[in-house]
Amino acid sequence: MKFVDEYRNIETVKKIAEQIKSVVTKKWTIMEICGGQTHSIMKYRLQDFLPEKITLVHGPGCPVCVTSLDIIDKAHFIARQENVIMASFGDMLRVPGSETDLLKIKAEGGDVRIVYSPLDAVNIAEENPDKKVVFFAVGFETTAPANALSVIEAKRRHVKNFSILSSHVMVPPAMHAILSSEKNKIDGFLAAGHVCTVMGYEEYIPIAEQYKTPIVVTGFEPVDILKGILSCVKQLENEEYFVENQYKRIVRKEGNIPAKTSMFEIFEISDKTWRGIGEIPKSGLKINDIYKDFDAERLFHLEKIQKEEPTVCIAGEIMQGLKKPFECPAFGKECKPDNPLGSPMVSSEGACSAYYRYTKLVSKVERL
């Protein structure tokens, strides 16, 4: 494929892998923060190209996976109300709440619709003025601008029956939480290229300096990821700790200023609970008071719901890089894609899903 093949070229991959082997002298643990990178690593068996001294672990970079149980239960409560249309991207329909999921609510008669853009939900609201239309707005900084624009557009078009249930989280506070933990074992980070496309990487600079941890912004193809690992290892071996942009074809230091402007017109920073991890200060985005009429939590008068995760599920430890999916006693047994206990087994970006898919079907994996 044009503009893609060069980033999957096997000879280039081998060359970078040899460079990594020639540089590394110590054991290093590197976390890829993004679930998309995790799937590429598993799909293309990139760990096989690396020396044994390099360990890759998977971070909390799957937005579906970290969406808190109380928010999911709130979505389920809303979806069961009369005269309500719940709109969502497809990956949220099978994420388990404490009792059910949106797909089962749809099967029971709830009006749950898959959309491909938040603007689709605005259109549905405009076409159904007698219904309350709620868009389940989930994601990192990547999707926040588009969700913010849906609110701006609804206000411009005077669509008063549209609202969003916001579950937006931000990457830098999660990195602070991981690095400040007593259990931390991360030596370096591969930062998510698409998040940095929106936000830039200025926020990462003080993190690298404070924790003496290299942070390398990378893309999602094999060459991108291996270049990111090489840059990270070089810094670690030289005892250097700074932010490096290995995704220059997309990412700029300042990010996408118009996107950030739209995002912060609608949202303000708040504390946020991450599923399986707990509350991380100033890690979320909530709708500000100016746009409160588009905030589904306020419109439906939802109070915080306290539910406990299944005790057998170790999703929180997996998303903090403390354990691998196969170390979970339920992995591939009680917990499978058709019967998930935790969201990392459901999402297309979840680590458990990646391990299950690419280890079960290893002979069929698309190789380089």
GILINQUI-V772239 format. One record per backbone hydrogen bond with DSSP energy under -1.0 kcal/mol. NH is the residue of the N-H (numbers start at 1). CO is the residue of the C=O. If there is no record, write none. Layout:
NH|CO, NH|CO
This chain:
4|1, 5|1, 7|4, 8|5, 13|9, 14|10, 15|11, 16|12, 17|13, 18|14, 19|15, 20|16, 21|17, 22|18, 23|19, 24|20, 28|53, 30|55, 31|188, 32|57, 33|190, 35|61, 38|34, 39|35, 40|36, 41|37, 42|38, 43|39, 44|40, 46|41, 48|45, 49|46, 50|47, 54|51, 55|28, 57|30, 59|32, 66|62, 72|68, 73|69, 74|70, 75|71, 76|72, 77|73, 78|74, 79|75, 80|76, 81|78, 85|132, 86|111, 87|134, 88|113, 92|89, 93|90, 97|100, 103|93, 105|101, 106|102, 107|103, 108|104, 109|106, 110|105, 112|110, 113|86, 115|88, 120|117, 122|118, 123|119, 124|120, 125|121, 126|122, 127|123, 128|124, 131|128, 132|83, 133|161, 134|85, 135|163, 136|87, 137|135, 137|165, 138|136, 139|167, 144|140, 147|143, 148|144, 149|145, 150|146, 151|147, 152|148, 153|149, 154|150, 155|151, 156|152, 157|153, 158|155, 159|154, 160|158, 163|133, 164|294, 165|135, 167|137, 169|139, 170|283, 175|171, 176|172, 177|173, 178|174, 179|175, 180|176, 184|181, 187|29, 188|29, 189|214, 190|31, 191|216, 193|218, 196|192, 197|193, 198|194, 199|195, 200|196, 201|253, 208|204, 209|205, 210|206, 211|207, 213|208, 215|242, 216|189, 217|244, 218|191, 223|7, 225|221, 226|222, 227|223, 228|224, 229|225, 230|226, 231|227, 232|228, 233|229, 234|230, 235|231, 236|232, 237|233, 238|234, 239|236, 240|235, 244|215, 246|217, 250|247, 251|247, 256|198, 260|256, 261|257, 262|258, 263|259, 264|260, 266|262, 267|263, 268|286, 270|284, 272|280, 274|278, 275|66, 277|274, 278|274, 280|272, 283|280, 284|270, 285|168, 286|268, 288|266, 292|289, 294|291, 295|292, 296|164, 299|295, 300|296, 302|297, 313|310, 318|314, 319|315, 321|318, 322|317, 323|317, 327|324, 328|325, 331|328, 332|335, 333|330, 335|330, 336|339, 339|336, 345|342, 346|343, 347|343, 350|347, 353|344, 354|350, 355|351, 356|352, 357|353, 358|354, 359|355, 360|356, 361|357, 364|361
